[in-house]
Amino acid sequence: MYYYVEGNAVSGKTQVRPIAAPAGYWKFNVLLNTSITTLAENHASITAVYPNPSRGITCIETTLPNEAKVRVSVKNILGEVVEEIFNGVASGDKKFFANTSDYPDGVYFVQVVYGEQVVNRKFVVGF
């Protein structure tokens, strides 16, 4: 059994570390919801964006449960479309690719519009 200790440094950094509980009787109060939730079967998701940070070809892995109209785009921090990667009909586990070698360094968002759903995932270029 483990319990977790949280520490805050003067610099503002926070770390949480597991510590093995010694043998004996212990009583714990659970402070967080520990249940596991799953997405509904008809929800799209961005399962991965890598490498992150990126400088070149970036892979965007998605799960699109049913065939539907899909638009995949990259937006900058201001919400402006930098590149539209895909606009068509797709389904299943798909990989899309963006060439970020010409993007200025910064924070970007992959946006997947799947039917009426909108899913976003942050990634970084450069740094």
C-alpha positions as CSV (number, residue, x, y, z in Angstrom):
1,M,0.0,0.0,0.0
2,Y,1.2,3.5,-0.8
3,Y,0.2,6.9,0.3
4,Y,1.2,10.1,-1.5
5,V,3.0,13.1,-0.2
6,E,2.7,16.5,-1.9
7,G,5.5,19.1,-1.6
8,N,5.6,22.7,-2.7
9,A,9.0,24.4,-3.4
10,V,9.6,28.1,-2.9
11,S,10.0,28.3,-6.7
12,G,6.3,27.2,-7.1
13,K,7.0,23.7,-8.3
14,T,4.8,21.0,-6.9
15,Q,5.8,17.3,-6.7
16,V,3.7,14.3,-5.6
17,R,5.6,11.2,-4.5
18,P,4.4,7.7,-3.5
19,I,5.7,6.4,-0.1
20,A,5.2,2.8,1.0
21,A,3.0,2.7,4.1
22,P,4.6,0.8,7.0
23,A,2.9,-2.3,8.3
24,G,0.1,-1.6,10.7
25,Y,-3.5,-0.4,10.9
26,W,-4.2,2.8,8.9
27,K,-7.3,4.7,8.2
28,F,-7.5,6.8,5.0
29,N,-9.9,9.4,3.7
30,V,-10.3,9.4,-0.1
31,L,-10.2,13.0,-1.3
32,L,-10.7,12.4,-5.0
33,N,-13.2,10.5,-7.1
34,T,-11.4,7.2,-7.9
35,S,-13.9,5.8,-10.4
36,I,-13.0,5.0,-14.0
37,T,-15.1,6.6,-16.6
38,T,-15.2,5.8,-20.3
39,L,-16.2,7.9,-23.3
40,A,-19.5,7.1,-24.9
41,E,-19.2,4.8,-27.9
42,N,-20.1,7.6,-30.3
43,H,-17.6,10.2,-29.2
44,A,-14.5,11.1,-31.1
45,S,-11.1,11.5,-29.4
46,I,-7.6,12.7,-30.1
47,T,-5.6,9.8,-28.6
48,A,-2.1,11.3,-29.2
49,V,-0.2,14.1,-30.7
50,Y,3.5,13.4,-31.1
51,P,6.3,14.3,-31.0
52,N,5.4,17.0,-28.5
53,P,7.2,19.4,-28.6
54,S,7.5,19.2,-32.4
55,R,9.6,20.5,-35.2
56,G,8.7,18.8,-38.4
57,I,6.2,16.0,-39.1
58,T,3.6,15.7,-36.3
59,C,1.4,12.7,-36.0
60,I,-2.2,13.2,-34.8
61,E,-3.9,9.9,-33.8
62,T,-7.7,10.0,-33.5
63,T,-10.5,7.6,-32.8
64,L,-13.6,8.2,-34.9
65,P,-16.3,5.6,-33.9
66,N,-18.6,5.9,-36.9
67,E,-18.3,7.1,-40.4
68,A,-19.1,10.9,-40.4
69,K,-17.9,14.2,-41.8
70,V,-14.6,15.1,-40.1
71,R,-12.5,18.2,-40.2
72,V,-9.0,18.2,-38.7
73,S,-7.2,21.5,-38.4
74,V,-4.3,23.2,-36.5
75,K,-5.0,26.5,-34.7
76,N,-2.7,28.9,-33.1
77,I,-3.1,30.4,-29.6
78,L,-5.4,33.1,-31.0
79,G,-7.8,30.4,-32.4
80,E,-6.8,31.2,-36.0
81,V,-6.6,28.3,-38.4
82,V,-3.0,27.7,-39.4
83,E,-3.6,24.6,-41.5
84,E,-6.5,22.4,-42.4
85,I,-5.2,18.9,-42.5
86,F,-8.3,16.9,-43.5
87,N,-11.8,17.7,-44.5
88,G,-13.9,14.7,-45.6
89,V,-15.6,11.5,-44.4
90,A,-13.6,9.1,-42.1
91,S,-14.1,6.5,-39.3
92,G,-12.0,4.2,-37.1
93,D,-8.6,4.8,-35.7
94,K,-6.9,7.3,-38.1
95,K,-3.6,9.0,-38.2
96,F,-3.3,12.5,-39.7
97,F,0.0,14.3,-40.2
98,A,1.0,18.0,-40.1
99,N,4.3,19.5,-41.3
100,T,5.1,22.0,-38.5
101,S,8.6,22.8,-39.8
102,D,7.4,26.2,-41.1
103,Y,5.3,27.1,-38.0
104,P,6.7,29.8,-35.7
105,D,7.6,28.5,-32.2
106,G,4.6,28.5,-29.9
107,V,1.5,26.7,-28.6
108,Y,-0.9,25.2,-31.0
109,F,-4.1,23.2,-30.9
110,V,-5.3,20.3,-33.0
111,Q,-9.0,20.6,-33.5
112,V,-11.1,17.6,-34.7
113,V,-14.7,18.4,-35.7
114,Y,-16.6,15.2,-35.9
115,G,-20.3,15.7,-36.8
116,E,-21.5,18.0,-34.0
117,Q,-18.6,17.3,-31.7
118,V,-15.5,19.4,-31.3
119,V,-12.3,17.9,-29.7
120,N,-9.1,19.9,-29.0
121,R,-5.6,18.9,-28.0
122,K,-2.7,21.2,-27.2
123,F,0.9,20.7,-28.6
124,V,4.0,22.8,-28.8
125,V,6.2,23.7,-31.7
126,G,9.9,24.5,-31.1
127,F,11.3,25.4,-27.7
